[in-house]
Amino acid sequence: MAAGDQCPFCRRIAAGETVLEGTHAAAIPDANPEHPGHVLVVPRRCEADLFALPPAVLAEIWLLVGQAQASLRARFPADGVRVRVNVGAAAGQSVDHAHVHVLGRPHPA
């Protein structure tokens, strides 16, 4: 998929819908959050396969994942944090732009 108008993540980054930013990646709120504070950490480069990204981009993605979970824990009650990556349609990836889900998990009642 080409970057720009066709990619929802590229559109959202371009529109400034970020909650965290780096040179190579940014975090955006999930459009259909499973829990309050659910964000997606995405590379600025429109690449479907997370494992095809250069090491510097991957390093920044994981740095932002750490920052996102700290922000999430500070803003919302979360007894745990789930970090999820789906690579490829067979694994459940629904948008052809690499992304890492970061969401808080409340303690089960």
C-alpha positions in Angstrom: 0.0 0.0 0.0 1.3 3.4 -0.8 1.6 6.0 1.9 -0.8 9.0 2.1 -4.5 9.1 1.4 -4.9 5.3 1.2 -3.4 4.5 4.6 -5.4 5.4 7.6 -2.4 5.5 9.9 -0.4 7.8 7.5 -3.5 10.1 7.3 -3.8 10.3 11.1 -0.1 11.0 11.6 -0.2 13.8 8.9 -3.3 15.2 10.6 -1.4 15.5 13.9 -3.4 12.9 15.8 -0.3 11.7 17.7 0.0 11.3 21.4 3.8 10.6 21.3 6.3 11.4 18.5 9.7 10.4 17.4 11.8 10.9 14.3 10.9 7.5 12.8 7.7 6.6 14.6 4.6 8.0 16.4 1.8 6.8 18.7 -1.8 7.4 17.8 -5.0 6.5 19.7 -6.6 3.3 18.5 -9.7 4.0 16.5 -11.5 1.2 18.2 -10.0 1.0 21.7 -10.3 -2.2 23.7 -9.6 -0.2 26.9 -9.1 3.5 27.7 -5.7 4.7 26.6 -5.2 2.0 23.9 -2.6 3.4 21.4 -0.9 2.1 18.4 2.8 2.8 17.9 3.5 3.0 14.1 6.5 3.8 12.0 6.3 6.9 9.9 7.3 4.8 6.9 4.3 3.0 5.5 5.6 -0.6 5.6 3.2 -3.5 6.3 5.8 -5.9 7.8 7.2 -4.8 11.1 10.2 -7.1 10.6 11.1 -5.4 7.3 11.9 -2.1 9.1 15.5 -0.9 9.7 17.0 -1.4 13.2 16.9 2.3 14.0 13.1 2.4 13.3 12.5 -0.7 15.4 14.5 0.7 18.2 12.4 3.9 18.2 9.2 1.9 18.0 10.1 0.0 21.2 11.2 3.2 22.9 7.8 4.7 22.2 6.1 1.5 23.4 7.8 2.0 26.7 6.8 5.6 26.9 3.2 4.8 25.9 2.8 2.2 28.6 4.2 4.6 31.2 1.7 7.3 30.1 -1.1 4.8 30.1 -0.4 3.7 33.6 -0.2 7.3 34.8 -3.5 8.3 33.3 -5.7 5.1 33.6 -6.1 2.4 36.2 -4.2 -0.5 34.8 -2.9 -3.5 36.7 -1.1 -4.8 33.6 -0.2 -3.8 30.1 -0.7 -5.8 27.0 1.6 -5.3 24.0 0.4 -7.0 20.9 1.8 -7.2 17.3 0.1 -8.9 14.4 2.2 -9.3 11.3 0.2 -10.4 8.2 -3.5 -11.0 7.6 -3.2 -14.6 8.8 -2.1 -13.3 12.2 -4.9 -10.8 12.4 -3.3 -7.6 10.9 -6.1 -5.6 9.5 -4.2 -2.5 8.3 -1.2 -2.8 6.0 1.0 -0.5 8.0 3.1 -2.0 10.8 1.9 -1.2 14.3 2.2 -2.3 17.9 -0.8 -2.2 20.2 -0.3 -0.9 23.7 -3.2 -1.2 26.1 -3.8 -1.4 29.8 -5.5 -4.3 31.4 -7.5 -3.8 34.6 -7.4 -6.5 37.2 -10.1 -9.1 36.5 -13.0 -8.8 38.9 
